[in-house]
Amino acid sequence: MNGFALGGGLELAMSCHFRVASDNAKMGLPEVSLGVIPGYGGTQRLPQLVGKGRAMEMIMTAGMIDAETAKSYGLVNHVVPQAELLEFTKGIASKIMRNSPSAIGKAIKAVNANYKHDVDGFDVEIRNFGKCFGTEDFKEGTTAFLEKRKASFTGK
C-alpha cells in the first residue's frame, strides 16, 4: 500500500494474504461518515486482522491510521520507506517463488480453513499435509535437500 487505502481500497488490501505499506500510507474505513457501512468485507476482515475493539473504533470513528499504527495493530506485515516499497515486495515475491507452488497452495487452503464457518482447519491441514507427500515437488524438495542443492519445483 502506498498513499491512501481508504474504504474499498483497504477492503481490497485486507483480502490479500499479507500486506506491505510504504511509510506514507494512511488507512481507514470512512464509510459511516457517508451514511453507509463497509460493504466489501471490511466488517468481517478488519476484526480478524486487528481484533474486534480496534476494528469497532476504526469503523465507528471513520478515522485513519498511519502505517506504523497499522503495523502495530497487525493490519500490515511490513512498513518500508516509499522509495524501497517496490524492491521490498519483489524480494518477498522472489522468496515465495523459490518454494513449491503446490505446497504453497495447500498451505493457503489450510490457513484459510480456520476462518470458515463449520470447517475444521486442523482436518484441512492434515489432509493437505498428506497430499504433499504424493507430489513431484515433495520428491524434488527432499532429493535436493539430501543432495545439498536448491530445489527446482514444477508445481506438480
C-alpha positions in Angstrom: 0.0 0.0 0.0 1.3 3.4 -1.0 -0.5 6.5 0.0 -4.2 6.3 0.9 -6.0 3.0 1.3 -9.5 4.0 2.3 -12.8 2.2 2.1 -12.9 -0.2 -0.8 -9.1 0.2 -1.3 -8.4 -1.0 2.3 -11.0 -3.8 1.9 -9.2 -5.0 -1.2 -5.9 -4.9 0.6 -7.4 -6.9 3.5 -8.4 -9.6 1.1 -4.7 -10.3 0.3 -2.7 -12.9 2.1 -0.5 -10.2 3.7 0.2 -6.5 3.3 3.2 -4.2 2.9 2.9 -0.5 3.4 5.1 2.5 2.5 5.9 4.8 5.4 3.5 7.4 3.9 0.4 5.1 3.8 -2.8 6.0 5.5 -5.6 3.5 6.0 -9.2 3.6 7.2 -12.8 2.7 6.6 -14.7 6.1 6.4 -18.0 4.7 5.2 -20.0 5.6 8.2 -19.2 9.3 7.6 -21.2 8.7 4.3 -24.1 7.0 6.0 -23.2 3.5 5.0 -21.1 0.7 6.4 -18.0 -1.0 4.8 -19.6 -3.4 2.4 -16.8 -5.3 0.7 -15.6 -7.4 3.6 -14.4 -4.6 5.9 -16.7 -5.5 8.8 -15.5 -9.1 8.6 -11.8 -9.0 7.7 -10.8 -6.0 9.9 -11.8 -7.6 13.2 -9.9 -10.8 12.1 -6.8 -8.8 11.5 -6.8 -6.2 14.3 -9.3 -7.5 16.9 -12.8 -6.5 17.5 -12.2 -3.5 19.7 -9.8 -1.8 17.3 -11.9 -2.7 14.3 -15.0 -1.2 16.0 -13.1 2.0 16.8 -11.7 2.4 13.3 -15.1 1.7 11.7 -17.3 3.8 14.1 -14.9 6.8 14.1 -14.3 6.7 10.4 -10.7 7.7 11.3 -7.5 7.0 9.5 -4.4 5.3 10.9 -0.8 5.6 9.7 1.4 2.8 8.5 3.3 2.3 11.8 0.0 2.1 13.7 -1.3 -0.4 11.1 1.8 -2.5 11.7 1.4 -2.4 15.5 -2.3 -3.5 15.0 -1.3 -6.4 12.7 -3.0 -4.8 9.7 0.2 -4.7 7.7 3.2 -7.0 7.9 5.9 -4.5 7.0 6.4 -0.8 6.7 9.2 0.4 4.4 10.3 3.7 3.0 8.3 4.7 0.0 11.3 4.6 -2.3 12.0 0.9 -1.3 8.5 -0.4 -1.5 8.6 -2.0 -4.9 12.0 -3.6 -4.3 11.0 -4.9 -0.9 7.8 -6.5 -2.3 9.8 -8.0 -5.2 12.1 -9.5 -2.6 9.2 -11.2 -0.8 7.8 -12.5 -4.1 11.2 -13.9 -5.1 11.4 -15.8 -1.8 7.9 -17.2 -2.3 8.7 -18.2 -5.9 11.7 -20.4 -4.8 9.3 -22.7 -2.9 6.9 -25.4 -4.0 3.8 -23.8 -5.7 1.9 -27.0 -4.8 2.8 -26.8 -1.1 2.1 -23.0 -1.0 -1.4 -23.6 -2.4 -2.1 -26.3 0.1 -0.8 -24.1 3.0 -3.1 -21.2 1.9 -6.1 -23.5 1.9 -5.2 -24.8 5.3 -4.7 -21.4 6.8 -7.9 -20.0 5.2 -9.9 -23.0 6.5 -9.5 -21.7 10.0 -11.6 -18.7 9.0 -14.5 -20.6 7.5 -17.7 -21.4 9.5 -18.2 -25.2 10.1 -14.8 -26.1 8.7 -12.2 -28.0 10.9 -9.0 -26.2 10.0 -6.9 -29.0 11.6 -8.6 -31.6 9.4 -7.9 -29.5 6.3 -4.3 -29.1 7.4 -3.9 -32.9 8.0 -5.4 -33.8 4.6 -3.2 -31.2 2.7 -0.1 -32.3 4.6 -0.7 -35.9 3.5 -1.4 -34.8 -0.1 2.0 -33.1 -0.3 3.8 -36.5 0.1 2.4 -37.6 -3.3 3.7 -34.7 -5.3 6.7 -34.3 -7.6 7.5 -31.2 -5.6 7.9 -33.2 -2.4 10.2 -35.7 -4.2 12.3 -32.9 -5.7 12.4 -30.9 -2.4 13.6 -33.9 -0.3 16.1 -35.0 -3.0 17.5 -31.5 -3.3 17.9 -31.3 0.5 19.7 -34.6 0.6 21.9 -33.6 -2.3 22.6 -30.2 -0.7 21.3 -28.2 -3.7 18.5 -25.8 -4.3 15.2 -27.4 -5.4 13.7 -26.8 -8.8 10.0 -27.1 -8.2 7.4 -27.6 -11.0 4.2 -27.2 -9.0 3.3 -30.9 -9.7 
